[in-house]
Amino acid sequence: MSVLAQPDAPRAALAFDDARAARRAIRHGEWRGHTSGLAPAHVQGNLMILPAALAPDFQRFCQQNPKPCPVIGVSQPGARDLPALGADLDIATDVPGYRVYEHGALVAEVPDLTRHWRDDLVTFVLGCSFSFEAALIEAGIPLRHVAEGRNVAMYRTTISTMPAGPFHGPLVVSMRPMKAADAIKAVQVTARVPAVHGAPVHLGDPSLIGIRDIGKPDFGDPVAIAPDEIPVFWACGVTPQAVAMAARLPLCITHSPGFMLITDLLNRDLPYR
């Protein structure tokens, strides 16, 4: 299993405003880090890539678990493009890192899927919390992991998803520390965008949702929580990775946590409540 390293170049030098430019840079190996803050006006997506035989059950799983799995696009079997989400978009090359699971075990972490691609693979693109971060920042809510150039912290919980076919497992959440007043405002802002996870699922004591050590995320980077802050948790699109491991699927390919597909869709055009 190879390990994807984040480059040493300053993130500011790679803070592409244009989604296509960001995808081209990723495709050509110019950026292999997490995508938080890249092309901030654009919708980013989590990936779940499955054999076509499993696609109907996963579609039903998403319908039953819309907060962690809000579907924004589904490919045709074997197709590496998704015209509805972007021009010149290649599912197999335009994400900085991918994870390949077999029978529930992570067997490879790779920078592209060219050698792993099959004609029966179907790609689901799920809404990502990175898309509501721009709205939080615009509302005056500081995000520490963005300011520090870190990946968001993500945790497995003891909250169970609703099963569908072979798909079952724990909810994964992303966490952002906030002052209480900012947390209230964040609930109001994100509740309006269910297409990218919507409102938080939990605020405060992490042990109530089964997180034993907030300083040791299961995915992403640890972020300090100040004495006057509380942790705020959103349903996370990494949930399908935990589900794939729990279900021991024969084959499943996902994005590496925090390494998203940047689409041509604009956050401002997402359906709002």
N, C-alpha and C positions, 0 to 999 in steps of 0.2 A: 504494500500500500504506500503510495507516494504521499508526501505532505506538501500542501500548497503554502508557500511562504508569501507574506505580504511584502511588496517592494519597499525600498528605503526612500524612494522619491517622495517629496512633500505632497500631501493630498491636495493642497491648494493648486499645485501645478497640474493636477489631473481632475480638477473639479469641473468636468465638462457640463455645459448647459444644454447641449444638443444630444438627444438620446442616440441618434445614429452614430455620431462621433464617438460616444462612449462605447457603443457596441463594437465599432470597428477597432478601437483601441484594445478592447478585451479580446476580440477575435485574433488580433495580431500579437497578443502576448505583452502588450504595453502596460496592462494593468491586471494584477492578479489578487488584489485585496478585496475587502468587503465594499459594498456599493452604497452604503449610507452616505448621503450628501452628494453623490454624483447625479447630474441631470435632475436637480431637485424639483423641477416643475413637472416631471414625468412620473407616471405610474410604474412602480416596480412590482415584480411578481415572483412568488415561490413556484418551484417546479415539482410536479409528480409525474413521472414517466413510467408507464406500465404496459405490459402486453395487452393487446386489444381484448383478450378474453376476460381480463379483470376490470376493464374500463366501466362497464355498466354498474358493477357493485361499488366502485369508487365514486361514480357520479351520485349514487344513492347515499353513500357515506357523506359526501359534501352537502347534499340537500338536508341531511339530518344533523349536520354539525356546521352550520353556516358561519359561525363566528371564527373558528380557526381555519375554515376551508371555503372562503368566498370565491367562487369560480369566476374568473374574468375572461377565460379563453380555453378552448379545447381544440386540439389538432385533429386532422384526418389520420387514420392509421398509416404509419410510415413516413408521414410528412415532417420535414424539418423546418418548414415555414409556418407562420401564423399571420396571414395578411391582415387580419382584423386588428392585430396588436402592433404591427410595424412593417414598414418596407425594408427590404434588405435585412431581414431578421433570420438568423439560423439558430434553431434551438440547440444544436449540437456544439456550437462554437462560441456563442455570444454571452455566456455566463462565466464569471472568473473561475469557478470551481464546481465540480459535480461529485456526488457520492453514488457509488454503485453497491447495492445490497443484494445478496443472494441468500435465500432461506433465513432471513432475519439478521444476517451478519454483514457488516461493512467490509467489502472485499477490495475496494479501490477508491481512491480519491484522485481525480484526474482533472487536467485543465481543459479538455475537450472530449467529446463523445464519439469522435469519428470511428474509432475502432470498436466501439461498443454498440453502434447503431444497428437496429434491425427493422425490417419492413413492417413488422406488426406493432411497433411501439406507438402508443397514444400519449400525447403530452397534455396535462392539465396545468394551466397557469392560475395560481391563486393570489388574491389580493394580499398586499404586504403592508405592514405597519410603517415602513419607511415612507410610504405615500402620505400618511397623515402627519408625519413629523414636520413637514414644511408648514402645515396649517398650525401646528402647535407653536412653532417658532414665530410665525406671523402674529399669533395671538399673544406674544410676549412671554411664552413659557420656555425657559432655558432647558436644553437637553444636554446633560453632561457628556454622554458618550459621543455625541456629535462634536461638541467643543473640543474634546480630547482626541478626536480621530480614532475612537475605538468602535468595535463592533458592539451592538446592543447585547445585554445579558439575557440569556434564555434558560428556562428551567422546566424540567418535568414536574408535574404535579400529581396529586392523588385524585384529581377530578377525572372521571372516566368519560370518554366520548361515547356517543351512541353507536353501537355496532351496525355494520351492514355487510352481509356476506362474510368474507374472511377478515374484513377490516375492523379492528378494535384496538384499544389501547388508551394511554393517558393523554390528557390535554397538556400541551406545552405552552408556556406563557413567556412573553418578553416583559422586561421590567425597566421602568424609568423612575428614578428618585425625584420627588417634587415636594415643594412646600405645600401645606394643606390647601391654601387658596388657589395655587396653580393646579393642584389635583382636581379641585372642583371644576375649574375652568376647562381642564383637559377632558373631563367626562362630557361636558357640554359640547366641546368641539368635535370629539371623535364619535359621539353618538350619532352625529349627522352623516357619517360615512360608513354605513354597514358593508360597503363593497371592499373595504380594507380593514376589516375586523371590528369596526364600531367601537362602542364604549368599553372601558376596562371590565374585566371579570372579577377583579379583587383589588382592594386597597388595604394597606396596612400589614398586619402580622403575617409573615410568609408561612409560618408553621401551620396556619389554618388550612392551607392548600397543599401541605405536605412537603414544603421546602425546608430542609433541615439547616442549611448553611447558605445564607444569602450571598456570602463572599465567594462561593464556589459554584458558579453557573455550570449547567450541563453543556451549554453551547455558548459561544460568544465570549466576551471579555467581562471580568468583574468591574463594577463601577462603585465608587464610594458613595455612601449615604450619610449626609450630614445630620447632626443631632436634631435640627429643626425640619427634617424632611421625612416623608413616608414613601415606601415603595409602592408603585402603581403598576398593576399587572394587566396586560392585554393578551387575549388569545393570539396564538402565534402560528404562522404557516409552516413552522418546523414540525408541527404536530404529526403530519403524515409520515415523517421519518420515524418517530417513536411508534407509530401505528405499524409501519412496515416491519420494524424489528419485533414488535409484539406478535404480529400475525405470521411471521416467518414466511413472507411471500417468496416464491421461487426467484423472482427478479423484480427489482424496483430501482429506479434511478431518480435522484433528487438533486437540487442545488446544495452546495455546502452552506451551512448556516451563515446568513448574512451576505451571501454572494448571490445577488438576485439578477433576474432578467429585467433589463430596462426597456420599457415599451415606448412606442410613440404616443400613447394616450397621455392626456394631460390630467393632472390631479383636479384641476378646476372643473373638468368635464365629468367627473364621477357623479353618479346619482346621489343627491343629497336628500335628507329628510327635512 
